[in-house]
Amino acid sequence: MLTKFWENLTTEEVSKLSRNTIIIVPFSAIEQHGPHLPLNTDKIILDRIIEKFSEEHKQSRDFVILPNLCIGSSSEHNNFEGTLNVDSINYINFCLNYLESIFSKNFKKFLFLNSHGGQTSHIEIIAKELKNKYKYSKIVKANYFKFDGYNKIISENELKHGYHGGEFETSLMLYLAKELVRNKKITKHKISPDSKNKNIIGFEKNVKLQWNSEDINKRGIIGNPVNASSKKGEKITNIAILTIKKIVKELK
């Protein structure tokens, strides 16, 4: 197989794939990430991580990667120019319809790999409904930003409360696509107020207040990107790649 990417295969090549081939399904978004990061931050990060993972395993026949579904459900960022959004109900229905075209061909193993925090609940529903209909299937749901080990690079407080355009994502972009980072626009921002919130209700607590991004920061950033670096981005990327490798091995 000359490629790991579904769209580069021919119909004949797809027909010859083992039905136990792991189908990696990337989910991302096109949405605001503050003044210093491009709209396609979620997409770029996931694409580059997957490309590096694929390159490291180019001889493997264990997996094939579907096109990145990059128009996501981003209503929490809708008030910012440039955000492209599909409402939650239509997004879930589209994903179900789209993925059934592959599930119905008797592929059995799937890795749903997501880079947009705002649609984790959507992917839970999508996986639940597909599993119910295709009971033989194995579906793993993974949000790359939740992988273990990042706390060795980024502080626990920033990881938990600085999840949009902060040190974590900015470091990744400085490593994976530095030409797209507006370095002069990197300024100090606050992490989520939940870091000091003693109440039961919060933005990230078990009892959650529904929010739009401007409710937390008028500029759309949740986190402080000032301490971001390419070196940190490289270390984060390496952890992500190693974790995906482990997931594929276990799913195999």
C-alpha positions as CSV (number, residue, x, y, z in Angstrom):
1,M,0.0,0.0,0.0
2,L,1.6,3.3,-1.2
3,T,-0.4,5.5,1.2
4,K,-2.0,5.5,4.6
5,F,-4.6,8.1,3.5
6,W,-8.0,6.9,2.3
7,E,-8.5,9.6,-0.3
8,N,-5.2,8.6,-2.0
9,L,-6.2,5.0,-2.5
10,T,-8.1,3.7,-5.5
11,T,-11.4,1.9,-5.4
12,E,-9.6,-1.4,-6.1
13,E,-7.1,-0.8,-3.3
14,V,-9.9,-0.1,-0.8
15,S,-11.7,-3.2,-1.8
16,K,-8.6,-5.2,-1.0
17,L,-8.1,-3.8,2.5
18,S,-8.6,-6.2,5.4
19,R,-11.9,-5.5,7.2
20,N,-9.8,-5.5,10.4
21,T,-7.8,-2.5,9.1
22,I,-8.1,0.2,11.8
23,I,-9.9,3.3,10.3
24,I,-8.6,6.5,11.9
25,V,-11.3,9.2,11.7
26,P,-9.9,12.7,12.4
27,F,-12.3,15.3,13.8
28,S,-11.3,19.0,14.1
29,A,-12.7,22.5,13.5
30,I,-12.3,25.8,11.8
31,E,-12.8,28.4,14.6
32,Q,-11.3,31.5,16.2
33,H,-8.2,30.9,18.3
34,G,-7.5,34.5,19.3
35,P,-5.4,37.1,17.4
36,H,-2.2,35.1,17.3
37,L,-3.3,31.7,15.9
38,P,-5.1,30.9,12.7
39,L,-8.7,29.6,12.3
40,N,-7.4,26.2,11.3
41,T,-5.4,25.6,14.5
42,D,-7.3,22.5,15.5
43,K,-7.0,21.1,12.0
44,I,-3.3,21.9,11.5
45,I,-2.3,20.3,14.8
46,L,-4.2,17.1,14.2
47,D,-3.1,16.9,10.5
48,R,0.6,17.3,11.4
49,I,0.5,14.8,14.3
50,I,-1.2,12.3,12.1
51,E,1.2,12.9,9.2
52,K,4.2,12.4,11.6
53,F,2.6,9.2,13.0
54,S,2.0,7.9,9.5
55,E,5.5,8.6,8.4
56,E,6.9,6.7,11.4
57,H,4.8,3.7,10.5
58,K,4.8,3.9,6.7
59,Q,5.4,0.1,6.4
60,S,2.4,-0.7,8.6
61,R,-0.8,-2.2,7.1
62,D,-2.6,-1.8,10.4
63,F,-4.4,1.5,9.7
64,V,-5.8,3.9,7.1
65,I,-6.7,7.5,7.8
66,L,-9.9,9.2,6.6
67,P,-10.0,12.8,5.5
68,N,-10.0,15.3,8.4
69,L,-13.6,16.3,9.1
70,C,-12.7,19.9,9.8
71,I,-16.0,21.8,9.6
72,G,-17.1,21.1,13.1
73,S,-19.7,22.1,15.7
74,S,-18.3,25.4,17.1
75,S,-21.3,27.4,18.2
76,E,-19.5,28.5,21.3
77,H,-17.2,30.6,19.0
78,N,-19.8,31.8,16.6
79,N,-19.6,35.4,17.7
80,F,-16.1,35.7,16.4
81,E,-15.4,36.4,12.7
82,G,-14.2,33.4,10.7
83,T,-15.6,30.6,12.7
84,L,-17.3,28.0,10.5
85,N,-20.0,26.1,12.4
86,V,-22.6,23.4,11.9
87,D,-25.2,23.2,14.6
88,S,-25.0,20.2,16.9
89,I,-28.0,18.2,15.6
90,N,-27.0,18.6,12.0
91,Y,-23.4,17.9,12.7
92,I,-24.2,14.6,14.5
93,N,-26.6,13.6,11.7
94,F,-24.1,14.3,9.0
95,C,-21.3,12.4,10.8
96,L,-23.6,9.4,11.3
97,N,-24.6,9.5,7.6
98,Y,-21.0,9.9,6.4
99,L,-19.5,7.2,8.7
100,E,-22.2,4.7,7.8
101,S,-20.8,4.6,4.3
102,I,-17.7,3.0,5.8
103,F,-19.3,1.0,8.7
104,S,-21.7,-0.6,6.2
105,K,-18.7,-2.0,4.3
106,N,-18.0,-4.2,7.3
107,F,-14.9,-2.5,8.5
108,K,-14.7,-3.4,12.2
109,K,-12.2,-1.2,14.0
110,F,-12.3,2.6,14.3
111,L,-10.3,5.2,16.1
112,F,-12.2,8.5,16.4
113,L,-9.4,11.0,17.0
114,N,-10.6,14.5,17.9
115,S,-8.8,17.8,18.3
116,H,-11.8,20.1,19.2
117,G,-13.0,20.2,22.8
118,G,-16.3,21.6,21.9
119,Q,-17.5,18.5,20.1
120,T,-16.4,15.7,22.5
121,S,-20.0,15.2,23.5
122,H,-21.1,15.0,19.9
123,I,-18.6,12.2,19.2
124,E,-19.8,10.3,22.2
125,I,-23.3,10.3,20.7
126,I,-22.0,9.4,17.2
127,A,-20.0,6.5,18.5
128,K,-22.9,5.3,20.7
129,E,-25.4,5.2,17.8
130,L,-22.9,3.5,15.4
131,K,-22.0,0.9,18.0
132,N,-25.7,0.2,18.5
133,K,-26.3,-0.3,14.8
134,Y,-23.0,-2.1,14.0
135,K,-22.7,-4.3,17.0
136,Y,-19.6,-6.1,15.7
137,S,-17.6,-2.8,15.5
138,K,-14.9,-1.6,18.0
139,I,-14.9,2.1,18.3
140,V,-12.3,4.0,20.3
141,K,-12.8,7.6,21.1
142,A,-9.7,9.7,21.8
143,N,-9.2,13.4,22.3
144,Y,-5.5,14.1,21.7
145,F,-5.5,17.0,24.2
146,K,-6.5,14.6,27.0
147,F,-3.6,12.2,26.6
148,D,-1.5,11.5,29.7
149,G,1.9,13.0,30.1
150,Y,1.5,16.6,29.1
151,N,1.8,17.8,32.7
152,K,5.5,17.1,32.4
153,I,5.7,19.9,29.9
154,I,2.8,22.3,30.7
155,S,1.7,23.1,34.3
156,E,-1.4,21.3,35.6
157,N,-3.2,24.6,36.1
158,E,-2.6,25.8,32.5
159,L,-3.6,22.4,31.1
160,K,-6.8,22.3,33.0
161,H,-7.8,25.9,32.7
162,G,-5.9,27.2,29.6
163,Y,-7.4,25.1,26.9
164,H,-8.0,27.4,24.0
165,G,-5.2,29.4,22.4
166,G,-3.0,29.1,25.5
167,E,0.4,27.7,26.1
168,F,-0.5,24.2,25.0
169,E,-1.9,24.9,21.6
170,T,0.5,27.8,20.9
171,S,3.5,25.6,21.7
172,L,2.1,23.0,19.2
173,M,1.6,25.5,16.5
174,L,5.1,27.0,17.1
175,Y,6.5,23.5,16.4
176,L,4.2,22.2,13.8
177,A,3.3,25.4,11.8
178,K,5.4,28.3,13.1
179,E,4.9,30.2,9.8
180,L,1.2,30.6,10.7
181,V,1.7,32.0,14.3
182,R,1.5,35.8,14.6
183,N,4.3,36.1,17.1
184,K,3.8,39.8,17.7
185,K,0.2,39.1,18.7
186,I,1.2,36.8,21.5
187,T,0.3,38.6,24.7
188,K,-0.5,37.6,28.3
189,H,-4.0,36.3,28.9
190,K,-5.8,34.8,31.8
191,I,-6.7,31.2,32.3
192,S,-10.3,30.2,33.0
193,P,-11.7,31.8,36.2
194,D,-12.5,28.2,37.3
195,S,-8.9,28.0,38.6
196,K,-10.0,30.2,41.6
197,N,-13.7,29.3,41.6
198,K,-14.9,27.8,45.0
199,N,-18.5,27.3,43.8
200,I,-20.1,24.0,42.8
201,I,-21.0,25.4,39.4
202,G,-18.3,26.2,36.9
203,F,-17.1,26.2,33.3
204,E,-15.1,23.0,33.7
205,K,-16.4,21.5,36.9
206,N,-18.6,18.4,37.2
207,V,-21.6,20.8,37.5
208,K,-21.2,22.8,34.4
209,L,-22.4,26.2,33.3
210,Q,-23.0,26.4,29.5
211,W,-20.8,29.1,28.0
212,N,-19.7,30.9,24.9
213,S,-16.0,31.7,24.6
214,E,-16.6,35.5,25.0
215,D,-18.1,34.7,28.5
216,I,-14.6,33.7,29.6
217,N,-12.5,36.0,27.6
218,K,-13.6,38.8,25.2
219,R,-10.7,38.1,22.9
220,G,-11.5,34.4,22.7
221,I,-8.4,33.1,24.3
222,I,-8.6,30.8,27.4
223,G,-5.1,30.4,28.7
224,N,-1.8,32.2,28.7
225,P,0.4,31.7,25.5
226,V,3.3,33.8,26.7
227,N,5.4,30.8,27.9
228,A,4.7,28.7,24.8
229,S,7.7,27.4,22.8
230,S,8.5,25.2,19.9
231,K,10.5,22.8,22.2
232,K,7.4,22.3,24.3
233,G,5.4,21.7,21.2
234,E,7.8,19.1,20.0
235,K,7.6,17.2,23.3
236,I,3.8,17.4,23.3
237,T,3.8,16.1,19.7
238,N,6.0,13.2,20.7
239,I,3.7,12.2,23.5
240,A,0.7,12.4,21.2
241,I,2.3,10.2,18.5
242,L,3.4,7.6,21.1
243,T,-0.1,7.5,22.6
244,I,-1.7,7.0,19.2
245,K,0.8,4.2,18.5
246,K,-0.2,2.5,21.8
247,I,-3.9,2.9,20.9
248,V,-3.5,1.3,17.5
249,K,-1.5,-1.5,19.0
250,E,-4.2,-2.3,21.6
251,L,-7.0,-1.9,19.1
252,K,-5.2,-4.3,16.7
